[in-house]
Amino acid sequence: MPRVHVIAPPFRSHAQPLSVLAGELRAAGAEVRFACAEAFAPLAGAAGAAFTPLTVTRNANTGIARHTEQGREEAARLEEFLDATRAGAVPALLAQARHRRADMLAEPERVLSELRALHARWPADWYVVDQLSYAVTLALHCLGLPYATFCPGHPSYLTHSAGALFGVPYAWPRAVRPAASDLLALRREARANDIAFTALFAAFAARHTPHRPAPGRAFSLSSPHAVVLNYPQLDWLPGPAQDPRYVFSGHCTRADPAGPGPFWEKELRRLRRAGRRVVLVALGTFLSAREDVLETVCRGVLAARPDVSVVLAAGDRADALAHLAGPRTAIAATVPQQALLSRVDAMVHHGGNNSFTECLAAGVPALVLPFSSDQFSIAHDAERSGAGLCLDPHGLRADDVGRAVASLLDSPGQALAGLSRQVRSLGPARAARQLVTLMA
């Protein structure tokens, strides 16, 4: 069986699913080492994998972005991004496009050196790398080491066609329709990034390993052997979905998740005494900073449905939102989302890939409020598949939230049940077995 190094960036939302895949690779017989920032060592322990400290980017997010210790420039970019989300979809995407070089390709020489040293100390037959860790993928390409790509977000992150641009949604949900001039500006910025990154990749490879083939278009660079997509296999997705190297995991949650724990068991009993149904509200580790949206959602749900209680994951804004706490509301900085999903009736989330696929695995309908990144593409797929509804968080109204959540609770739809069955039939264990077969 192969020796595999799983390399994760220091972001909870990326390292967590990669650690689950690492554990399943180990269960499939591989010898696995998990490499990430020191703060994520417990994930290796939970996966039963050896751990190697390795930091592949200066950015980090250990669970609440604003509480994560990081450099002044990285913290400033985070605040600039959060401010941009208040202006709407395209301003947020443009801010991300402007930050892309610093966020995704910082210190490629150091990453190359550290990966060369890692391979010399613990030679691996295969590497598994997060698709957004471009410095790692570039280094592995230059070193000629076999690797598999793990796509942590929407499959369109892998730009398959000449017209596809990283950072431009492949489709938009009905509630978010940017003006043509705004889309033109976004495509112009994304194309400039595409050209700049491709030139940087080519120059880096020519400088360090001139004997190796050129990496080609930067945002399309992925494993020629195996690509794991943490997503359901939907008929309308772009790209060569029938390519035998593509492995759809459907979701990356643990097969035997722990319960929510005594505190949350008690809270759920308390909430159900006040409202027989429970809605989970969580906007992810970055966007929990948008306390205005969290408050609008909470008030909208409570006003529309007297029979519903709310669990609110408020990140670093938990104290600022403490006035919302009551018999029908529980507020915490973080919540055990995967464990709670099996106990709630609906969720309101930001369209993050983990939240989307975890809701599918749990069979929970969702109201999606997309802000940035691939969230608009995911919101589109949630609508089209019947897994949920979407509203624009920009200018969000409490009564609209209330009506949407009431609709989900009253008529979750048959399409969700079928999609949930498909997603559960996939899963990280099956993906790991397929991956080991491809590696062989």
C-alpha positions as CSV (number, residue, x, y, z in Angstrom):
1,M,0.0,0.0,0.0
2,P,1.2,3.5,-0.7
3,R,2.9,6.0,1.6
4,V,0.8,9.2,1.3
5,H,1.4,12.7,2.6
6,V,-1.7,14.8,2.9
7,I,-0.8,18.5,2.8
8,A,-3.4,21.0,4.1
9,P,-3.4,24.8,4.3
10,P,-3.9,26.3,7.7
11,F,-7.6,26.9,7.4
12,R,-10.1,25.0,9.5
13,S,-12.6,24.7,6.6
14,H,-9.9,23.1,4.4
15,A,-7.8,21.1,7.0
16,Q,-10.9,19.4,8.5
17,P,-12.2,17.6,5.4
18,L,-8.7,16.8,4.3
19,S,-8.0,15.2,7.7
20,V,-11.2,13.1,7.3
21,L,-9.9,11.9,3.9
22,A,-6.5,11.2,5.5
23,G,-8.2,9.0,8.1
24,E,-10.1,7.1,5.4
25,L,-6.9,6.6,3.3
26,R,-5.3,5.1,6.4
27,A,-8.4,2.8,6.8
28,A,-8.0,1.8,3.2
29,G,-4.5,0.6,4.0
30,A,-2.2,3.6,3.1
31,E,0.5,4.8,5.4
32,V,-0.5,8.4,6.0
33,R,1.2,11.5,7.2
34,F,-0.8,14.8,7.7
35,A,1.2,18.0,7.1
36,C,-0.2,21.3,8.3
37,A,0.4,24.2,10.7
38,E,1.1,23.2,14.3
39,A,-2.4,24.3,15.5
40,F,-4.0,21.5,13.4
41,A,-2.0,18.6,14.9
42,P,-5.1,17.3,16.7
43,L,-6.7,16.7,13.3
44,A,-3.9,14.3,12.5
45,G,-4.4,12.5,15.8
46,A,-8.2,12.1,15.1
47,A,-7.3,10.6,11.7
48,G,-4.8,8.2,13.2
49,A,-2.1,9.7,11.0
50,A,1.4,10.9,11.7
51,F,1.8,14.6,11.9
52,T,4.4,17.0,10.3
53,P,4.3,20.7,11.0
54,L,4.3,22.6,7.6
55,T,2.9,26.0,6.9
56,V,2.2,26.6,3.2
57,T,0.8,30.2,3.4
58,R,1.0,33.1,5.8
59,N,-2.8,33.4,6.0
60,A,-4.5,31.2,8.6
61,N,-7.9,30.5,10.2
62,T,-8.1,28.1,13.1
63,G,-11.8,28.4,13.6
64,I,-12.8,32.1,13.9
65,A,-10.8,34.2,11.4
66,R,-10.5,37.4,13.6
67,H,-9.3,35.3,16.6
68,T,-6.5,33.7,14.6
69,E,-3.1,35.1,15.3
70,Q,-1.6,36.2,12.0
71,G,0.5,39.0,10.4
72,R,-0.6,42.6,10.2
73,E,-0.9,42.6,6.4
74,E,-3.0,39.4,6.5
75,A,-5.3,40.8,9.2
76,A,-5.7,44.0,7.1
77,R,-6.7,42.1,4.0
78,L,-9.3,40.2,6.1
79,E,-10.9,43.5,7.2
80,E,-10.8,44.9,3.7
81,F,-12.6,41.7,2.4
82,L,-15.2,41.9,5.2
83,D,-15.9,45.6,4.3
84,A,-16.2,44.7,0.7
85,T,-18.9,42.1,1.5
86,R,-21.0,44.9,2.8
87,A,-21.0,46.5,-0.7
88,G,-22.3,43.4,-2.5
89,A,-21.3,40.4,-4.5
90,V,-19.0,41.8,-7.1
91,P,-17.1,44.2,-4.7
92,A,-16.4,41.1,-2.5
93,L,-15.2,39.1,-5.4
94,L,-13.0,42.0,-6.7
95,A,-11.4,42.3,-3.3
96,Q,-10.6,38.6,-3.3
97,A,-9.2,38.9,-6.8
98,R,-6.9,41.8,-5.7
99,H,-5.7,39.8,-2.7
100,R,-5.1,36.5,-4.7
101,R,-1.3,36.8,-5.2
102,A,-0.6,37.4,-1.5
103,D,-3.2,34.9,-0.3
104,M,-2.4,32.0,-2.7
105,L,1.1,32.2,-3.9
106,A,3.1,33.7,-1.0
107,E,6.7,32.4,-0.6
108,P,6.8,29.7,-3.3
109,E,10.5,29.3,-2.9
110,R,10.2,28.5,0.8
111,V,7.4,26.0,0.0
112,L,9.5,24.3,-2.6
113,S,12.5,24.1,-0.3
114,E,10.4,22.7,2.6
115,L,8.7,20.1,0.4
116,R,12.0,19.0,-1.0
117,A,13.2,18.6,2.6
118,L,10.0,16.8,3.6
119,H,10.4,14.3,0.8
120,A,14.0,13.7,1.6
121,R,13.2,12.9,5.3
122,W,10.0,11.0,4.8
123,P,9.8,9.8,1.1
124,A,6.2,9.4,0.0
125,D,4.8,7.5,-3.0
126,W,2.0,10.0,-3.3
127,Y,0.9,13.4,-2.1
128,V,-2.6,14.8,-1.7
129,V,-2.8,18.5,-1.9
130,D,-5.5,21.1,-1.6
131,Q,-6.3,22.6,-5.0
132,L,-6.2,26.1,-3.6
133,S,-2.6,25.6,-2.2
134,Y,-1.1,26.8,-5.5
135,A,2.5,27.0,-4.1
136,V,2.3,23.4,-3.1
137,T,0.9,22.2,-6.4
138,L,3.6,24.2,-8.2
139,A,6.4,22.8,-6.0
140,L,5.2,19.2,-6.5
141,H,5.0,19.8,-10.3
142,C,8.6,21.1,-10.3
143,L,9.8,18.2,-8.1
144,G,8.1,15.7,-10.4
145,L,6.4,14.0,-7.4
146,P,3.1,12.1,-8.0
147,Y,0.2,13.8,-6.4
148,A,-3.6,13.8,-6.2
149,T,-5.6,17.0,-6.1
150,F,-8.3,17.6,-3.5
151,C,-10.8,20.3,-4.6
152,P,-12.3,21.8,-1.4
153,G,-14.9,23.9,-3.1
154,H,-17.1,24.0,-6.1
155,P,-15.8,21.9,-9.0
156,S,-15.6,25.0,-11.2
157,Y,-12.6,26.0,-9.2
158,L,-10.8,23.8,-11.7
159,T,-11.0,25.9,-14.8
160,H,-11.6,23.5,-17.6
161,S,-12.4,25.7,-20.5
162,A,-10.7,28.7,-22.0
163,G,-13.6,31.0,-21.1
164,A,-13.8,29.9,-17.5
165,L,-12.0,32.2,-15.1
166,F,-11.1,31.5,-11.5
167,G,-13.0,33.8,-9.2
168,V,-15.9,34.3,-11.6
169,P,-19.0,32.2,-10.7
170,Y,-19.9,29.7,-13.4
171,A,-23.6,30.4,-12.6
172,W,-25.6,32.8,-10.3
173,P,-28.6,32.1,-8.1
174,R,-31.8,33.9,-9.0
175,A,-31.5,36.3,-6.1
176,V,-28.1,37.7,-7.1
177,R,-27.9,39.2,-10.5
178,P,-25.0,41.6,-10.9
179,A,-25.0,44.4,-13.5
180,A,-23.3,43.6,-16.9
181,S,-20.8,46.4,-16.3
182,D,-19.9,44.9,-12.9
183,L,-19.4,41.4,-14.4
184,L,-17.2,42.9,-17.1
185,A,-15.0,44.5,-14.4
186,L,-14.8,41.2,-12.5
187,R,-13.9,39.2,-15.6
188,R,-11.2,41.8,-16.5
189,E,-9.6,41.4,-13.0
190,A,-9.9,37.6,-13.1
191,R,-8.3,37.4,-16.5
192,A,-5.4,39.6,-15.4
193,N,-4.9,37.2,-12.5
194,D,-5.0,34.2,-14.9
195,I,-2.3,35.8,-17.1
196,A,-0.2,36.9,-14.2
197,F,-0.3,33.6,-12.3
198,T,0.4,31.6,-15.4
199,A,3.5,33.7,-16.1
200,L,4.6,33.4,-12.5
201,F,4.2,29.6,-12.7
202,A,6.2,29.4,-15.9
203,A,9.0,31.6,-14.7
204,F,9.3,29.8,-11.4
205,A,9.4,26.4,-13.1
206,A,12.0,27.6,-15.6
207,R,14.1,29.0,-12.9
208,H,14.1,26.1,-10.5
209,T,13.5,23.0,-12.7
210,P,14.2,23.9,-16.4
211,H,14.2,20.2,-17.3
212,R,10.6,19.8,-16.3
213,P,7.7,20.6,-18.7
214,A,6.0,24.0,-18.3
215,P,3.0,23.9,-15.9
216,G,0.7,25.5,-18.4
217,R,-2.3,27.6,-17.3
218,A,-1.9,28.2,-13.6
219,F,-5.5,27.8,-12.4
220,S,-6.0,24.7,-14.4
221,L,-2.9,22.9,-12.9
222,S,-4.1,19.8,-11.1
223,S,-3.1,16.2,-10.9
224,P,-3.1,14.2,-14.1
225,H,-3.7,11.1,-12.1
226,A,-6.6,11.7,-9.6
227,V,-8.8,14.6,-8.5
228,V,-11.1,14.3,-5.5
229,L,-14.1,16.6,-5.6
230,N,-15.8,17.2,-2.2
231,Y,-19.1,17.6,-4.0
232,P,-22.1,15.7,-5.3
233,Q,-22.0,14.6,-8.9
234,L,-24.6,16.9,-10.5
235,D,-25.5,16.5,-14.1
236,W,-25.0,20.1,-15.1
237,L,-21.6,20.7,-13.6
238,P,-18.9,22.1,-15.9
239,G,-15.8,20.1,-16.8
240,P,-15.1,16.5,-17.7
241,A,-17.1,14.8,-14.9
242,Q,-16.8,11.5,-16.7
243,D,-13.0,11.6,-16.7
244,P,-11.9,8.4,-14.8
245,R,-9.5,10.4,-12.7
246,Y,-12.3,12.4,-11.1
247,V,-13.6,11.1,-7.8
248,F,-16.7,12.6,-6.3
249,S,-16.8,12.2,-2.5
250,G,-20.2,13.9,-2.1
251,H,-19.2,15.0,1.4
252,C,-16.2,14.8,3.8
253,T,-17.9,14.2,7.2
254,R,-16.8,11.4,9.6
255,A,-18.7,8.1,9.3
256,D,-19.2,8.0,13.1
257,P,-19.5,11.7,14.2
258,A,-19.5,12.3,17.9
259,G,-22.6,13.7,19.5
260,P,-22.8,17.4,20.2
261,G,-21.8,16.9,23.8
262,P,-23.6,17.4,27.2
263,F,-23.9,21.2,26.9
264,W,-25.6,21.1,23.5
265,E,-27.8,18.2,24.4
266,K,-29.1,20.3,27.3
267,E,-29.4,23.4,25.1
268,L,-31.4,21.4,22.4
269,R,-33.8,20.1,25.1
270,R,-34.3,23.7,26.3
271,L,-34.8,25.1,22.8
272,R,-37.3,22.4,21.9
273,R,-39.4,23.1,25.0
274,A,-39.8,26.7,23.6
275,G,-40.1,25.8,19.9
276,R,-40.5,22.3,18.7
277,R,-38.3,22.8,15.7
278,V,-34.8,24.2,15.6
279,V,-32.9,26.1,12.9
280,L,-29.1,26.4,12.8
281,V,-27.6,29.7,11.6
282,A,-23.9,29.7,10.8
283,L,-22.0,31.8,8.2
284,G,-18.6,30.1,8.5
285,T,-15.3,31.0,10.1
286,F,-14.9,34.3,8.2
287,L,-18.4,35.6,7.6
288,S,-19.6,35.1,11.2
289,A,-18.1,38.7,11.5
290,R,-21.2,40.0,9.7
291,E,-23.3,40.5,12.8
292,D,-25.8,42.6,10.9
293,V,-26.8,39.6,8.7
294,L,-26.8,37.2,11.7
295,E,-29.2,39.5,13.6
296,T,-31.5,40.0,10.6
297,V,-31.7,36.2,10.1
298,C,-32.3,35.5,13.8
299,R,-35.1,38.1,14.1
300,G,-36.7,37.0,10.8
301,V,-36.9,33.3,11.8
302,L,-38.2,34.0,15.3
303,A,-40.8,36.5,14.1
304,A,-42.1,34.3,11.3
305,R,-42.4,31.1,13.3
306,P,-43.3,31.0,17.0
307,D,-42.8,27.3,17.0
308,V,-39.1,27.5,16.0
309,S,-36.0,28.1,18.0
310,V,-32.6,29.2,16.7
311,V,-29.0,28.1,17.3
312,L,-26.7,31.0,16.3
313,A,-23.0,30.6,15.6
314,A,-21.7,34.1,16.0
315,G,-17.9,33.9,16.0
316,D,-16.2,36.9,17.5
317,R,-19.6,38.7,17.5
318,A,-21.2,36.4,20.1
319,D,-21.0,39.1,22.8
320,A,-22.3,41.8,20.5
321,L,-25.3,39.6,19.7
322,A,-25.9,38.5,23.3
323,H,-29.1,40.6,23.5
324,L,-30.8,38.1,21.1
325,A,-30.4,35.2,23.6
326,G,-33.6,33.9,25.2
327,P,-35.9,30.9,25.5
328,R,-35.9,30.3,21.8
329,T,-32.3,31.4,21.0
330,A,-28.9,29.9,21.9
331,I,-25.8,32.0,20.9
332,A,-22.2,30.8,20.9
333,A,-19.0,31.7,19.2
334,T,-18.7,28.3,17.7
335,V,-20.9,25.2,17.5
336,P,-20.4,21.5,16.7
337,Q,-22.0,22.0,13.3
338,Q,-21.8,18.4,11.9
339,A,-23.2,17.0,15.2
340,L,-26.0,19.5,15.4
341,L,-27.1,18.9,11.8
342,S,-28.5,15.6,12.7
343,R,-30.7,17.3,15.4
344,V,-32.0,20.4,13.6
345,D,-34.8,20.9,11.0
346,A,-33.2,23.5,8.7
347,M,-30.0,25.6,8.4
348,V,-29.1,29.1,7.2
349,H,-25.6,29.2,5.9
350,H,-23.3,31.2,3.5
351,G,-23.0,28.7,0.7
352,G,-19.6,27.3,1.9
353,N,-18.8,24.0,0.4
354,N,-18.6,22.2,3.8
355,S,-22.0,23.6,5.0
356,F,-23.7,22.7,1.7
357,T,-22.4,19.1,1.6
358,E,-22.9,18.5,5.3
359,C,-26.5,19.6,5.0
360,L,-26.9,17.2,2.0
361,A,-25.4,14.3,4.0
362,A,-27.8,15.1,6.9
363,G,-30.8,15.7,4.7
364,V,-31.3,19.2,6.1
365,P,-32.8,21.9,3.8
366,A,-31.0,25.2,3.7
367,L,-31.4,28.9,3.1
368,V,-28.2,30.0,1.4
369,L,-26.9,33.6,1.7
370,P,-23.8,33.8,-0.6
371,F,-21.2,36.5,0.0
372,S,-18.1,35.6,-2.0
373,S,-15.8,33.0,-3.5
374,D,-17.6,29.9,-4.9
375,Q,-20.7,30.6,-2.7
376,F,-22.7,31.9,-5.6
377,S,-22.1,28.8,-7.7
378,I,-23.0,26.6,-4.7
379,A,-26.2,28.7,-4.1
380,H,-27.1,28.2,-7.7
381,D,-26.7,24.4,-7.4
382,A,-28.6,24.3,-4.1
383,E,-31.6,26.0,-5.8
384,R,-31.4,23.9,-9.0
385,S,-31.1,20.6,-7.2
386,G,-33.9,21.4,-4.8
387,A,-31.7,21.3,-1.8
388,G,-32.6,24.8,-0.6
389,L,-33.4,28.4,-1.4
390,C,-31.2,31.5,-1.8
391,L,-31.5,35.1,-0.8
392,D,-29.0,38.0,-1.4
393,P,-27.4,38.9,2.0
394,H,-26.9,42.4,0.6
395,G,-29.9,44.4,1.7
396,L,-31.4,41.4,3.4
397,R,-34.9,41.8,5.0
398,A,-36.0,39.9,8.1
399,D,-39.4,39.1,6.7
400,D,-37.9,37.6,3.5
401,V,-35.8,35.4,5.7
402,G,-38.8,34.3,7.8
403,R,-40.8,33.4,4.7
404,A,-38.0,31.4,3.1
405,V,-37.2,29.4,6.3
406,A,-40.9,28.8,6.9
407,S,-41.2,27.4,3.3
408,L,-38.2,25.1,3.9
409,L,-39.7,23.8,7.2
410,D,-43.2,23.3,5.7
411,S,-42.1,21.8,2.3
412,P,-38.5,20.7,2.2
413,G,-39.1,19.0,-1.2
414,Q,-38.6,15.4,-2.5
415,A,-35.5,16.4,-4.5
416,L,-33.5,16.9,-1.3
417,A,-34.2,13.4,-0.1
418,G,-33.0,11.8,-3.4
419,L,-29.9,14.0,-3.4
420,S,-29.1,13.2,0.2
421,R,-29.3,9.4,-0.6
422,Q,-26.8,10.0,-3.5
423,V,-24.4,12.0,-1.3
424,R,-24.5,9.4,1.5
425,S,-23.8,6.6,-0.9
426,L,-20.6,8.3,-1.8
427,G,-18.6,9.7,1.1
428,P,-14.9,9.9,2.0
429,A,-14.4,6.2,2.7
430,R,-15.5,5.3,-0.9
431,A,-13.4,8.2,-2.3
432,A,-10.3,7.0,-0.4
433,R,-10.7,3.5,-1.7
434,Q,-11.0,4.9,-5.3
435,L,-8.0,7.1,-4.7
436,V,-5.8,4.2,-3.5
437,T,-6.9,2.2,-6.6
438,L,-5.9,5.2,-8.8
439,M,-2.6,5.5,-7.0
440,A,-1.9,1.8,-7.6
